[in-house]
Amino acid sequence: MKKKARASQKTIANSLGCSISTVSRVLSGQYVKYRISAEKANLILKTAEDMGYVPDELARSLKTNKSNTIGLIIPDIANPHFASIAKIIENEARKAGYSIVLSDSQESSEGESESIRLLKSRRVDGIIICPVGSISIDIKRIIQLNIPLVVADRTIKGLKCPFVVSDNYRGALEAVRHLIQMNHRSIACIQGKIDTSVNEERVRGFKDAHAESSIPLDEKLIVGDNFGKRNGYIWTKIILKQNSRPTAILGLSNLISLGAIKAIYENGLSIPDDISLICFDEQPYSAYMRTPMTTIAQQTNEIGQIAFNLLMSKIKNVSHSDRNQDGVIIPTELIKRDSVLKLDVEKIDIDKNQNFSQMN
C-alpha cells in the first residue's frame, strides 16, 4: 500500500484555492494582523486538521532561527532535588510557549559534553545547566557561540553568565551550629562530588562552624566522594565501625542521607538515640520517616523559576552584555525535627574519660 503523503501548507492551499502565504499566516496565528476574515481562517484551520497537517518545526526553526525549545541539563534525573527543579522549569516553559529538551549528564563530564553537543544540534534557543564539575570547555564554548546560557544549582568560578544557587555555605554552617548547640562535639560529614561548587561551599560551612566554636576539626571525619545513596551507605558503615564513633552525621545530600539511614538501621542502631543525623535537602517524605528528619531545605521551586526567568531575559536580549554577571543566591532554611538528640554534657565527659583509660 502506498504511504499517504504528508499534508503541507501547499496541499492545503491547493485544496482551498488560496495562496500559500494566506495559509501560512493563518496557521501561525497572524490572520488578524493580515486582515484575513475569521470565516476564511476557520476554514483553513479545519481543513488543516482534517488533512492531518503537522507543522514542520525544523523547517520553521531554520527559517526563523528560533526553535521555541530550551535545553535543560541536570546531573541526575533520579535525584528528587533535580527532578523538582526540572519540573518547575518545564511548567514555566510550557506557559511561555516553549518545549524542553531534557538531558541527564549522569554526574560525568563526558555525559555533560555529550548533552551539550546534542542540544547544539537541536538548535535550542537557550540552555539551563546544572554543571557537574568546576570547569568545562564545552560550557565556555556555549558562551562564545552566543547561545543564551544560565547556570543553576551549581556555579563555575570565572564563568561569565547568569546563575542561581542556594546559599550552601550558610545552610551547612547553620546545621553544624545546631548540632553543636545540642552538645555534639564529634561530627562526621559525608560529602558529595568533590569538584562541585555546592560541595565546596557546604564543606566550608562545616569547617567554619567548628572554627567559630573553637571545636577541634577532625579532617578524617570528612569522607565520601559523590551525592549518591551508595556513598552515604558505605561511609556510614565505616563510620559506625570506629571505636570512638561520631555522635552525629551531616549528609550533604538527600540521597547520601538515605544511604546513611539504611546503614544505621542495618547495624541495629537508632536515630537519634545512638547517632544523630541531619540531611541536606528537604523532601516531601522527610517529616514522615520513622524518625522525622532534621533537614536543610532548599527552595527548589524558586531555583527553577528564577533560572527560567534569567534565560528568557538572555534569549530576548542576547546582545546585552550588562546581564552577563547576574547572580542570585537563595537562602536555605534549617528545619528542626527529631533526628538530632541533645546530649548530656556530663555523660560526654564520662565517655571521654573512659575512652582515655582504655587507650592507656
Phi and psi in degrees as a GROMACS rama.xvg file:
@    title "Ramachandran Plot"
@    xaxis  label "Phi"
@    yaxis  label "Psi"
@TYPE xy
-71.5826  132.482  LYS-2
-68.4864  134.074  LYS-3
-66.4838  132.372  LYS-4
-66.6081  144.223  ALA-5
-70.6829  133.549  ARG-6
-65.9439  140.381  ALA-7
-129.797  173.038  SER-8
-63.2368  -31.2884  GLN-9
-66.5993  -44.0387  LYS-10
-67.2025  -35.3539  THR-11
-64.3455  -45.0472  ILE-12
-62.4611  -42.8344  ALA-13
-63.9958  -38.348  ASN-14
-69.6871  -25.2861  SER-15
-103.679  -9.41348  LEU-16
71.3563  34.5901  GLY-17
-125.381  177.891  CYS-18
-81.1239  155.316  SER-19
-64.005  -35.807  ILE-20
-63.6935  -36.5021  SER-21
-64.8348  -45.171  THR-22
-61.2524  -43.8912  VAL-23
-61.0053  -41.987  SER-24
-67.8584  -36.2032  ARG-25
-69.8008  -46.9788  VAL-26
-66.8985  -23.3055  LEU-27
-93.2424  4.87965  SER-28
78.402  21.5018  GLY-29
-110.273  20.2553  GLN-30
-66.6063  -31.542  TYR-31
-67.5783  -43.0536  VAL-32
-57.4775  -39.2293  LYS-33
-98.3118  14.8395  TYR-34
57.3442  41.8392  ARG-35
-89.6662  132.468  ILE-36
-63.5436  150.934  SER-37
-61.889  -36.2854  ALA-38
-61.9821  -45.3708  GLU-39
-69.2019  -39.3314  LYS-40
-62.3057  -43.0215  ALA-41
-63.9931  -37.7116  ASN-42
-64.4561  -43.2371  LEU-43
-65.3077  -42.6174  ILE-44
-64.1544  -41.0787  LEU-45
-68.178  -40.6229  LYS-46
-63.3536  -42.3731  THR-47
-60.641  -41.1544  ALA-48
-67.0436  -43.7941  GLU-49
-64.2515  -33.0389  ASP-50
-86.2239  -1.87309  MET-51
71.7425  33.4453  GLY-52
-66.4786  132.324  TYR-53
-124.838  122.544  VAL-54
-58.1315  140.433  PRO-55
-88.382  92.8595  ASP-56
-64.8129  -34.6607  GLU-57
-64.3864  -46.1043  LEU-58
-62.9888  -39.4719  ALA-59
-63.5985  -42.1853  ARG-60
-66.4705  -35.2232  SER-61
-67.5398  -34.3736  LEU-62
-75.8586  -43.0211  LYS-63
-97.5334  -8.8826  THR-64
59.6522  32.122  ASN-65
-146.345  124.956  LYS-66
-102.286  -10.5598  SER-67
56.3561  32.2148  ASN-68
-127.308  149.656  THR-69
-122.839  136.665  ILE-70
-89.6468  137.425  GLY-71
-131.264  120.353  LEU-72
-115.318  120.905  ILE-73
-123.64  155.04  ILE-74
-75.1886  -27.0009  PRO-75
-161.261  102.485  ASP-76
-66.863  -21.6586  ILE-77
-76.0789  -14.5534  ALA-78
-81.0242  119.334  ASN-79
-55.4088  -29.7018  PRO-80
-61.8812  -49.135  HIS-81
-74.137  -33.5116  PHE-82
-61.62  -38.1721  ALA-83
-66.4596  -43.5276  SER-84
-62.1771  -44.6085  ILE-85
-61.6182  -39.6657  ALA-86
-62.7621  -44.6277  LYS-87
-63.1545  -45.3016  ILE-88
-62.2271  -41.977  ILE-89
-63.5695  -41.9926  GLU-90
-62.9892  -44.1098  ASN-91
-67.3924  -38.4095  GLU-92
-63.9024  -42.8495  ALA-93
-61.1147  -42.119  ARG-94
-64.0452  -28.4951  LYS-95
-91.503  3.23791  ALA-96
84.3728  20.3012  GLY-97
-111.99  154.705  TYR-98
-112.048  161.573  SER-99
-112.47  136.15  ILE-100
-107.053  106.854  VAL-101
-96.4246  134.618  LEU-102
-134.211  136.289  SER-103
-101.747  114.524  ASP-104
-79.1738  -8.93101  SER-105
57.1904  37.248  GLN-106
53.6851  33.6207  GLU-107
-131.541  145.032  SER-108
-64.0097  -36.1662  SER-109
-64.7449  -44.5937  GLU-110
-63.1583  -36.7128  GLY-111
-64.8962  -44.9837  GLU-112
-62.257  -41.4482  SER-113
-63.6072  -41.1499  GLU-114
-63.2589  -41.7901  SER-115
-63.7484  -42.6366  ILE-116
-61.6435  -40.5544  ARG-117
-61.0597  -47.1436  LEU-118
-67.436  -36.4258  LEU-119
-63.9264  -38.8568  LYS-120
-69.491  -25.6854  SER-121
-84.501  -0.548428  ARG-122
54.6439  45.4842  ARG-123
-65.7245  153.633  VAL-124
-77.8169  -19.0885  ASP-125
-172.806  167.435  GLY-126
-134.236  135.935  ILE-127
-111.9  128.202  ILE-128
-132.643  136.448  ILE-129
-101.919  97.7887  CYS-130
-68.4659  155.472  PRO-131
-95.6083  -17.8505  VAL-132
-135.159  -165.801  GLY-133
-97.3207  -6.9955  SER-134
-155.119  146.849  ILE-135
-155.235  116.206  SER-136
-64.7916  -36.5024  ILE-137
-65.0248  -39.0159  ASP-138
-67.4269  -40.967  ILE-139
-62.2666  -34.5771  LYS-140
-65.6989  -35.0236  ARG-141
-58.7277  -44.5681  ILE-142
-65.0237  -41.9627  ILE-143
-62.3182  -33.2973  GLN-144
-81.4686  0.676337  LEU-145
63.3773  30.922  ASN-146
-85.4632  124.117  ILE-147
-53.6913  130.394  PRO-148
-139.81  138.202  LEU-149
-131.802  134.683  VAL-150
-99.5176  130.132  VAL-151
-124.786  147.513  ALA-152
72.0496  -39.3837  ASP-153
-129.978  156.74  ARG-154
-122.581  166.002  THR-155
-128.997  122.73  ILE-156
-59.7697  135.347  LYS-157
82.5493  -1.62812  GLY-158
-82.8908  121.875  LEU-159
-92.3961  80.7477  LYS-160
-159.146  160.662  CYS-161
-62.7169  150.253  PRO-162
-147.122  158.8  PHE-163
-141.252  125.42  VAL-164
-141.046  163.1  VAL-165
-80.0456  160.41  SER-166
-81.8179  76.4916  ASP-167
-63.5701  -36.1375  ASN-168
-61.0208  -52.3682  TYR-169
-68.1779  -32.0644  ARG-170
-60.279  -47.4788  GLY-171
-69.2347  -38.9616  ALA-172
-58.4051  -47.4816  LEU-173
-66.8943  -35.0628  GLU-174
-63.9258  -45.9264  ALA-175
-71.2537  -35.9929  VAL-176
-57.5584  -41.9863  ARG-177
-62.5982  -44.1298  HIS-178
-62.1549  -40.9214  LEU-179
-66.6202  -39.0654  ILE-180
-63.8267  -25.6017  GLN-181
-91.3686  17.5276  MET-182
72.7645  20.6174  ASN-183
-83.8857  133.461  HIS-184
-123.015  -14.0888  ARG-185
-121.731  101.005  SER-186
-121.882  127.268  ILE-187
-93.239  148.673  ALA-188
-123.746  114.548  CYS-189
-96.7479  108.428  ILE-190
-91.3364  173.043  GLN-191
-102.186  -146.646  GLY-192
-64.1531  121.159  LYS-193
-65.5386  -36.219  ILE-194
-94.6152  32.9466  ASP-195
-112.342  151.051  THR-196
-64.2009  -37.627  SER-197
-63.0937  -40.9871  VAL-198
-67.4894  -43.9667  ASN-199
-59.4044  -43.8989  GLU-200
-68.9117  -39.1308  GLU-201
-68.5009  -41.2225  ARG-202
-66.1948  -37.6814  VAL-203
-62.2952  -41.1121  ARG-204
-64.4064  -39.3976  GLY-205
-59.8547  -45.8066  PHE-206
-68.9699  -43.6506  LYS-207
-66.292  -31.7467  ASP-208
-63.7543  -37.0167  ALA-209
-66.7369  -45.0286  HIS-210
-62.412  -44.042  ALA-211
-69.4905  -21.4797  GLU-212
-98.75  3.88518  SER-213
56.9475  32.0354  SER-214
-97.0486  126.049  ILE-215
-56.3133  135.198  PRO-216
-96.756  124.854  LEU-217
-96.7733  101.912  ASP-218
-59.1521  -24.8321  GLU-219
-68.8133  -15.606  LYS-220
-89.7683  1.49576  LEU-221
-97.7242  106.46  ILE-222
-131.875  171.156  VAL-223
97.8628  166.648  GLY-224
-150.823  6.21326  ASP-225
-158.796  169.9  ASN-226
-91.159  11.6845  PHE-227
-88.1933  168.383  GLY-228
-64.0836  -41.0236  LYS-229
-60.302  -39.1972  ARG-230
-60.1777  -47.0154  ASN-231
-63.8149  -39.0885  GLY-232
-66.2252  -51.2186  TYR-233
-63.0247  -46.5627  ILE-234
-73.0245  -28.2814  TRP-235
-67.9548  -39.6678  THR-236
-58.0598  -43.4626  LYS-237
-66.3656  -44.7396  ILE-238
-59.417  -41.7771  ILE-239
-70.2272  -15.818  LEU-240
-83.9471  -11.9602  LYS-241
-66.9932  142.738  GLN-242
-59.4563  -44.3063  ASN-243
-115.376  80.7686  SER-244
-75.6364  156.071  ARG-245
-60.988  156.696  PRO-246
-91.01  -10.9346  THR-247
-150.81  155.049  ALA-248
-129.121  135.773  ILE-249
-108.299  114.774  LEU-250
-94.4732  123.832  GLY-251
-83.45  14.8856  LEU-252
-158.695  163.675  SER-253
-63.881  -38.5399  ASN-254
-70.4541  -39.2142  LEU-255
-56.7298  -44.5857  ILE-256
-66.8156  -35.5835  SER-257
-62.9792  -41.354  LEU-258
-63.5598  -38.9042  GLY-259
-65.1649  -42.063  ALA-260
-60.6955  -43.9043  ILE-261
-60.0658  -44.584  LYS-262
-64.4554  -41.2199  ALA-263
-62.575  -47.6267  ILE-264
-68.1136  -36.1228  TYR-265
-62.4477  -30.2202  GLU-266
-83.9849  6.93518  ASN-267
72.3937  21.9562  GLY-268
-102.476  165.681  LEU-269
-118.132  145.382  SER-270
-106.12  122.653  ILE-271
-103.105  4.8812  PRO-272
-58.9714  -38.9745  ASP-273
-96.7678  -34.4225  ASP-274
-156.368  137.363  ILE-275
-90.537  157.016  SER-276
-146.837  134  LEU-277
-122.239  137.329  ILE-278
-111.779  132.319  CYS-279
-84.0226  117.892  PHE-280
109.165  117.918  ASP-281
-84.3287  135.824  GLU-282
-126.483  159.095  GLN-283
-55.9831  -27.6475  PRO-284
-89.3419  -6.60214  TYR-285
-57.1635  -38.7173  SER-286
-81.752  -8.57915  ALA-287
-112.461  10.2489  TYR-288
-74.5846  169.091  MET-289
-50.584  -44.796  ARG-290
-116.162  111.44  THR-291
-51.6967  130.932  PRO-292
-91.0446  132.453  MET-293
-74.8925  128.721  THR-294
-134.807  160.835  THR-295
-103.034  109.293  ILE-296
-86.8473  133.273  ALA-297
-103.454  149.257  GLN-298
-90.1457  76.4387  GLN-299
-63.2725  -35.9031  THR-300
-60.3208  -43.0006  ASN-301
-68.5181  -37.7277  GLU-302
-59.1898  -48.2442  ILE-303
-64.3802  -43.8926  GLY-304
-62.5921  -48.3317  GLN-305
-68.2198  -39.3292  ILE-306
-59.0773  -44.1532  ALA-307
-65.4137  -43.9034  PHE-308
-62.3704  -40.8536  ASN-309
-62.6846  -39.3816  LEU-310
-67.7321  -40.5965  LEU-311
-59.768  -38.7127  MET-312
-63.4873  -40.02  SER-313
-67.3257  -41.6585  LYS-314
-63.7805  -38.9323  ILE-315
-80.755  -19.5128  LYS-316
-134.99  54.4381  ASN-317
-56.6557  -35.5567  VAL-318
-87.5038  -0.0468064  SER-319
-84.7338  95.7616  HIS-320
-67.7021  -18.4991  SER-321
-69.6343  -11.1479  ASP-322
-97.062  0.604839  ARG-323
-65.1302  -26.1442  ASN-324
-99.8342  6.67182  GLN-325
-56.4066  129.341  ASP-326
-144.364  135.681  GLY-327
-125.33  126.758  VAL-328
-113.56  121.421  ILE-329
-101.98  130.875  ILE-330
-62.233  150.431  PRO-331
-102.592  170.565  THR-332
-135.423  130.791  GLU-333
-84.5343  116.792  LEU-334
-104.242  111.076  ILE-335
-87.5547  125.645  LYS-336
-131.217  -140.389  ARG-337
-102.364  3.69985  ASP-338
-85.7472  2.20637  SER-339
-119.763  122.212  VAL-340
-96.0779  136.58  LEU-341
-81.8036  118.871  LYS-342
-82.0224  150.915  LEU-343
-81.2642  117.346  ASP-344
-58.8263  -41.9082  VAL-345
-62.5829  -38.4884  GLU-346
-66.1748  -38.0786  LYS-347
-60.3938  -44.1455  ILE-348
-64.1583  -39.2814  ASP-349
-63.8573  -45.0309  ILE-350
-61.399  -38.9837  ASP-351
-63.3277  -44.1734  LYS-352
-63.7442  -39.0137  ASN-353
-65.5387  -41.9374  GLN-354
-64.3661  -37.9675  ASN-355
-65.0751  -40.7503  PHE-356
-64.1854  -40.7361  SER-357
-65.3318  -34.3634  GLN-358
-70.8825  -25.2341  MET-359
